[in-house]
Amino acid sequence: MSDQFLHAREVATLLNIKISTVYALCRRGELVHIRLGEGRRRPLIRFRREDLDQFLQDRTIGALPATK
C-alpha cells in the first residue's frame, strides 16, 4: 500500500486542471479517491499516486497510424 497520499490541490496541479474539476471528476466517479470526512467547504479527500497514474493510463490515446 502506498504511503504517499495527495491532496486535491496537488492533483489539480499535476493534471494542470482546476481544483473544481478534480472534485467534479470525483463526484462523477471518474477519479478514484479516499473520502476521509467533511471539511469546512469541501469533503476531505485524498488520492493515492497509483490511482492517479491509472487514471492517466486509462485516458492515454495512442498515436494514429501514418497515412500517405
C-alpha positions in Angstrom: 0.0 0.0 0.0 1.3 3.4 -0.9 2.2 5.8 1.9 2.0 8.8 -0.4 -1.4 10.5 -0.4 -2.1 13.6 -2.5 -4.3 16.5 -1.7 -6.9 17.6 -4.3 -4.8 20.8 -5.0 -1.8 18.6 -5.7 -3.8 16.5 -8.1 -5.1 19.6 -9.8 -1.5 20.9 -10.2 -0.2 17.6 -11.6 -3.0 17.3 -14.1 -3.0 21.1 -14.9 -6.7 21.4 -14.2 -8.8 23.5 -11.8 -9.4 22.1 -8.3 -13.1 22.3 -9.1 -12.6 19.9 -12.0 -10.9 17.4 -9.6 -13.9 17.5 -7.4 -16.2 17.1 -10.4 -14.3 14.0 -11.6 -14.7 12.6 -8.1 -18.4 13.3 -8.0 -18.9 11.5 -11.4 -16.9 8.5 -10.2 -14.1 9.0 -12.8 -11.3 9.7 -10.3 -10.7 7.2 -7.5 -10.3 8.9 -4.2 -10.5 8.3 -0.4 -13.1 10.2 1.5 -11.8 10.9 5.0 -14.7 13.1 6.2 -16.2 16.5 5.8 -14.1 19.7 5.5 -15.3 23.2 6.1 -16.1 23.9 2.5 -15.5 20.6 0.6 -15.2 17.0 1.5 -11.9 15.9 3.0 -10.5 13.6 0.3 -7.1 12.2 -0.6 -5.7 10.4 -3.6 -3.2 7.6 -4.0 -0.5 8.2 -6.6 -1.1 4.8 -8.2 -4.8 5.6 -8.7 -3.8 8.9 -10.4 -1.3 7.1 -12.6 -4.1 4.6 -13.6 -6.5 7.4 -14.3 -3.9 8.9 -16.7 -3.1 5.5 -18.2 -6.8 4.8 -18.9 -7.1 8.1 -20.8 -3.9 7.8 -22.8 -4.7 7.7 -26.5 -2.1 6.1 -28.8 -0.9 7.8 -32.0 -2.9 7.2 -35.2 -1.0 5.3 -37.9 0.6 7.5 -40.5 -1.2 7.8 -43.8 0.2 8.5 -47.2 
